[in-house]
Amino acid sequence: MQQLQNISLLPYNTFGIDVTAEHFADVNALADLQELPAGLPLHILGGGSNILLTGQVHGLVLHNKLKGIAVVRENDDHVWLSVASGEVWHDFVLHTIEMGLGGIENLALIPGTVGAAPIQNIGAYGTEVKQTIEDVSFWHLSERTLVTLSNAECHFGYRDSIFKTQLRGQFFITSVTFRLNKKPVLNTSYGAIEQELNEVGIAHPTVKDVAQAVIRIRTSKLPDPKVTGNAGSFFKNPTIPLAHYKMLQAAYPSIPHYPVSDDTVKVPAAWLIEQCGWKGHRTGDAGVHTKQALVLVNYGHASGNEIWQLSGDIIDSVANRFNISLEREVQVW
Ligand SMILES: Cc1cc2nc3c(=O)[nH]c(=O)nc-3n(C[C@H](O)[C@H](O)[C@H](O)COP(=O)(O)OP(=O)(O)OC[C@H]3O[C@@H](n4cnc5c(N)ncnc54)[C@H](O)[C@@H]3O)c2cc1C
């Protein structure tokens, strides 16, 4: 494994933050992980689409370039695919669609790598990746062994998994096995998918039609990181007690919510942020997207600390007005 020194991370993060990594190396094979140097703090980098870099990165940045997709088994209903973690997520989605397989079409165009997908259980348009994950394999960094966890052992939750809690900082995900459907059951009820399909006159959609509808909706709503730096949703949607929601509803009758359990509801963070007047806000080059208040943007030369500061101000104002603590979804380095 070839190590480089003082490498700019500008091309490696979708926020477009220009900081350097003290040491940097591509991981091309499992053997690279087996011979990692001891004593350096390790930082694992996929597509850099869910990180905020707030200063020089000390230690060794491991850039995941593990590649390969293989069918491991199939039956009349399903195909199991083992996918190396450095594969680009969206390319993998397109690959499964070409194979006629269903399950992840609603997750089209999410940036990043396959290996990062289980960490925060990526989700969009009523689908979460946990619904198709069979197991996740990782290299345990301190025990220096390869471990495989079943879906149940990953403890998936909303933008959450064991990789963000008990195993935090201890693993390099090497591959993910997916179980996909030969007889796809489409989920078009969420968001604007149905409307989008109607507009193009598709009454009996295929997995490809759904993916294309999702791609069109996402392209029209979300800023393209190649044009405006961002990391998608910066905050998670908070879950609050039903009693708290009812109090808020008395003061703000239009407050949206989605039931989570008998006594909790989820409130869209974008709505809370917008109510506090942040949508379209800009301080220097750090801002809140004009069309989607959940997305913080870098208009050019914002530093990671400026974005961090802005996110803190948003958290404070939402807490003061609604007594709700927003949690950052983006990983801060
Ligand atoms: C425009 C835009 C839209 C987005 N839309 C969505 C969306 O709809 N739904 C959604 O859920 N997310 C969304 N995201 C967030 C992001 O795409 C996902 O979180 C994605 O899975 C991150 O992948 P990555 O490879 O870029 O991870 P990185 O940003 O490189 O890493 C994220 C974290 O995971 C760790 N990590 C990455 N790979 C590994 C590995 N192999 N082993 C161990 N640790 C690892 C990193 O150390 C880091 O802490 C969006 C982002 C953008 C920019």
The ligand as a Gaussian input file, in Angstrom:
#p B3LYP/6-31G(d) Opt

LIG

0 1
 C      -26.578000      15.395000      -2.851000
 C      -26.617000      14.343000      -1.768000
 C      -27.780000      13.620000      -1.552000
 C      -27.836000      12.638000      -0.549000
 N      -29.001000      11.954000      -0.371000
 C      -29.093000      11.002000       0.581000
 C      -30.314000      10.272000       0.757000
 O      -31.280000      10.465000       0.041000
 N      -30.345000       9.335000       1.736000
 C      -29.265000       9.080000       2.546000
 O      -29.382000       8.205000       3.412000
 N      -28.099000       9.740000       2.386000
 C      -27.982000      10.700000       1.425000
 N      -26.817000      11.392000       1.261000
 C      -25.682000      11.125000       2.169000
 C      -24.612000      10.149000       1.591000
 O      -24.733000      10.032000       0.197000
 C      -24.713000       8.751000       2.203000
 O      -24.570000       8.840000       3.601000
 C      -23.635000       7.807000       1.671000
 O      -23.899000       6.489000       2.099000
 C      -22.213000       8.208000       2.073000
 O      -21.314000       7.393000       1.345000
 P      -19.791000       7.792000       1.163000
 O      -19.100000       6.639000       0.532000
 O      -19.683000       9.089000       0.452000
 O      -19.328000       7.965000       2.665000
 P      -18.223000       8.968000       3.247000
 O      -18.780000      10.348000       3.246000
 O      -16.937000       8.751000       2.570000
 O      -18.129000       8.441000       4.736000
 C      -19.191000       8.636000       5.644000
 C      -18.809000       7.968000       6.981000
 O      -18.750000       6.558000       6.812000
 C      -17.430000       6.066000       7.085000
 N      -17.139000       5.042000       6.059000
 C      -17.330000       5.153000       4.727000
 N      -17.020000       3.991000       4.110000
 C      -16.620000       3.138000       5.089000
 C      -16.178000       1.775000       5.084000
 N      -16.060000       1.047000       3.968000
 N      -15.855000       1.218000       6.281000
 C      -15.945000       1.938000       7.425000
 N      -16.354000       3.214000       7.487000
 C      -16.688000       3.808000       6.326000
 C      -16.519000       7.272000       6.988000
 O      -15.387000       7.087000       7.811000
 C      -17.424000       8.389000       7.462000
 O      -17.447000       8.459000       8.868000
 C      -26.712000      12.382000       0.257000
 C      -25.525000      13.111000       0.030000
 C      -25.470000      14.068000      -0.973000
 C      -24.193000      14.819000      -1.224000

